[in-house]
Amino acid sequence: MKLARLPRKIYLPLLGLALVLAVGLAYKQVWHKPAKPATVEAKYVSFSGNYLFSIPAKYTANGTAIPDVTLVYPKATSLKDGQSLSDLYANGTVAVQPIRELKNDNPETFNAYATDVLAAELRKTFKTATDLRPAKQKGADAVEVSALGGAGKVLRINYAINFAQPVLVVAQDRSDTFNTVGFSMEDFMKSSLKTDIDQAAQAAKETAQGLKDQKIKELRKNASSGFKKKMTEAQLADTLQKSSQYFQRPISIVGGLYNGEYFIAQLVFEAKAVGDQPVAGVVSLHKEGKTWKLDDLQLPK
């Protein structure tokens, strides 16, 4: 399995969203002054990969820069067009993706993949020895596969976990960030947070459909109290008008940042015609009582 360079076209619309993703949860805390603290730490959930993990302090997670890949990188930096994953790894980035070659949790197939694919590719890439360490993750088989340099220095580390949809965590070395992401990894379908996140995701889908259908009055009526203070119907209509060209496209929710009180859904407006490129957007929801409500948005223009 190879992870490609950052695609030029899909990433460019994200440049304006970097701060939203990086400081979104902290920004909401200041804006709304919630009555009670979040019940869980900040987590990232991937709906395409069916995995869930904790986001390290001072890091954020982005699931739209590279299709089917989540990048976990320092908030103090930003993703830049043309960067390779090697560049990102050197800056502390961790990449996570489902292992699409594996369709189930068969242990024999999983072990063969670790040795015949992961270890083999590391040896080919780094022309050095590899180290395999079996492990357990949330009751599932796992394995660390590392490329080793001089004096046993880790040059690249892969952590494969044999969930129902196997997942791969990749980093330059066994850093604290790698450990936080890898060892907090859960099978989303088995997570205790699944029900609440599913409700947030459904609310995000309904909100996205409301945006496509230009339901201005309904969107604002059902929005959070903070959103209503921030945006009038006229302002919302103007915002949607500026993004109207993208509402003709299918919209998918690839994942999002979740902390029990806020869900920042990461959207992709899919390519519809030849020559189109996917573009990204964000819909943030706030949980008021037991209901997830539109709280903020940032759309491509």
N, C-alpha and C positions, 0 to 999 in steps of 0.2 A: 504493500500500500504506500503510495506516494502522495504527499501533500504539496499542492502547487503553489506558485507565486500568487500574490494578491491580484485578482483580476482588476484591470484598469477601470472598466465601465461600471461594474457593480459597486465598487467602493466609493467613487467620487461623490455620490449623494450623501454618503455617511459623514463627510467632513463636518457638516453643520450639526450632526447629531452626537458627536463625540462627547461634548460636555453634558448632554442630557443623560447619556448612559453612565458617564463617569461619576457624576455628582447627583444624579436624580434622587436617590433615596435620602441623602443628607439634605438636599434642597427642600424636599417635601416636609421634613421634620421642622425646618425653620419656618416655612410658609404657614403650615396649618397648626403647629403646636398641638399634636394629637393628645387626647385625654389619657391614653395609656401607651406604654412602649410596645414596640413590635414583639410578637410572641416568639419569633424565631429569628436567627441570624439571616443575613441576606444570602439568597441562593439563586442559582441559575437552573432553569429547566429547559431542556430541548425536547420539543414535541416530535421532531423528525427522528431523533435518535433514542427517545424514551429513556433519557438519563437525567439525573438531578445531582447537583453538587454545591458545596459551600463556596462562596466567593471570598478569597483571602482579603484581609484588611488592606486598604490602599490599592486594591485592584478592581477592575470591572470586567464584564464578560460581554462579548459581541458575537451573535450567531448569524449575522448577515453579510459580513465582509467576504467570506468564502463559502460557497454553497456546501451544506452538510457538515460544516466545521464550526466549532465554537472557539474563539480566541479569548484567553484570559490574560490581560496585560495591565501594567501599572497605570493608575489614573493620571499620573503626572506626565505620561507620554501619550502619543496618539499614533494610530495606524496611518501609514503614508503609502500613497500609490507607488507601486513598483518594488516594495520591500519583499524580500524572500522570507520564507519561514526561518531560514538559518539566521537572518538578521534579527527577526523577532525573538527567536530563542535566546540569542546572545543578550537581548535586552530584558530577559526575564519572562517572556511570554510562554504560556502553556497552551497547547492545542488539544482539543478533544473532538473525537468523531466516532460515529458508529462504524463497526467493522462490517461493511456490507457483504464481504465475501463469506461471512459466517451468518447463517440464518437461524441457528438454534444454539442451545447450550451443550451440545455434544462434546464431552471432554476429550475424546480422541481427536476429533477434527480441530478443536481448539489448541491442543498441544502441538499438533502437526503444524498449525499455522504459526505458532510462536517460534518453532525451530526452522521451518522451511521457508517462511516468508519474512517475519520480523528480524530474526537473527541473520538470515542470509542477506537481506537488504542492508543491514548495518555493516556487515563485513564488506560488502561490495562498495558501499559509500565511503566508509572510513578506512578500509583496508587494514583492519586491526581485529583483535580478538573480541569476542562477545561473552557476556555473562548472563546466565538465565537463573532467576530465583523464583521458584513457585511460591504462591501466597494465597491468602483467602480474603475476600472482600464481600461483606454482608452475606456470608454463607455461600458465595459463588467462588469458583476457581479463578485464580488470577496468576499472572506471571510478570515479573520485571525482566525486560530484555535490554541490556546496556551495551554500548560500544565503549571499549576501554582503551585509553591511551597509556602513555608512560606512567609508571608508578601507580597503575590502577585507576588513573583519573577517568571519570565518566565523561565521555564526549557527547553522548546522546542517550536518553533513556526513554523506553517505551513501557507503558504499564497497561497490559491488556486484561480486561475483566470479562468473564464468561457469563454475562447476564443473558436473559432470553434474547435480547438484541445485544450481542457483544460490543464492547466499547473500548476505545484506545485513547490513552492519555500520553502526550509526548512533550518532552522538555529537554533543555540542554543538559541538565544534571538533576540530581536528587535534592532540589532546593526546598525551602519551607513552603513555597507556593505550590510546587509540584506535589508535595506531601498533602497539603490542605485539599487541593482539588482531587487528587487521586484517591486518598483514603476516606474522603467524605462521599465518594461517588455512590449513588443508589440507582437501582432499577426503578424508574419513575412509576411503572405500573404496580409496584409493590410498596411504594412509599406511603407513609401515614399522612403526608401532605397532599396526596393525589386529589382527593375530593375537593378540597378548597381551591387548589390550583386549577382543576378542571372547571370549577364555577367561574373563576377569574378569566380563564381562557374563553369560555362561552360568552361571557360579558364582553370581552374584547372582540370576538367575532361579530357579535350583534352590533357593537359600536362601529366596527369597520364597515358593516353592511349599511348602517345608518349614514355613514360618511359617503359611501358610494351613491346612496339614494338621495343625498342632500336633504335629509330630514332635520332641518335646522332647529325648529321649535322642539321637536321630540328629544333630540340630542341634548339640548341645553336644559330642558325640563327635567330630564332624568340624570343630569350630571351632578357632581359633588357640589357642596356649598362653596368650596374654594374656587372651582371652575366658574361658577355663576358670578362670583365677585370679580373674577379676572377677565371674563369675556362676555360681551353682549351678543345678542342674536346677530346684529349687523356685523360685528367683528368676526363671528364664527362663519357667517355666510361669505365674507370676504376671504377668509382663510381657505375655505373649501373651493371657492372659485379659482384661486391661484393654483390649486392642485388638481383642477377638474380633468385635465388631460390624462391623469393617472387612474382616475376612478373608472375608466373603461376597461381596466385590466383586472384579471383575477388577483385577489389579495390572499396571501398565506401568512399565518403566524408561525414563525419558525421556533420561537421560544420566548423567554422573558426573565426579568429579574423580579424576585419575589421575597418579601420579608414578613408576610402575614397581614400587613396592613396596606401595602402598595404592591401593585403588579405592573411592571413596565414591559408591555408587550412589544416585541420587535417584529415589524411587518416587512414583507417583501411584496412589492407590486410587480408581478411576474411579467415577463416579456410576452406580448400578444402577437406582434407582427414581425416579419423578417426585418432585421436591422434594429429592433428594439433591444434594450438591455434592462435587466431587473434593476429596480431602485428600492431604497429602504425608507421606512418611516417608523414612528414610535407612537403608541397610544398608551398613556399612563392611567391606571385605574386606582381609586382609593376605596377602601372598604368602610362604608358607613353603616353601622349596625351589622346586618348580615348581607348587605347588598354591595356588589362591586359597581362603582360608578365612574364615568369618565371624569378624569381630573386634569389631564393635560394632553397635548398632542403636538407632534411635529411632523409635517408632511413634506414630501418633495415638491419643488416648484419648477 
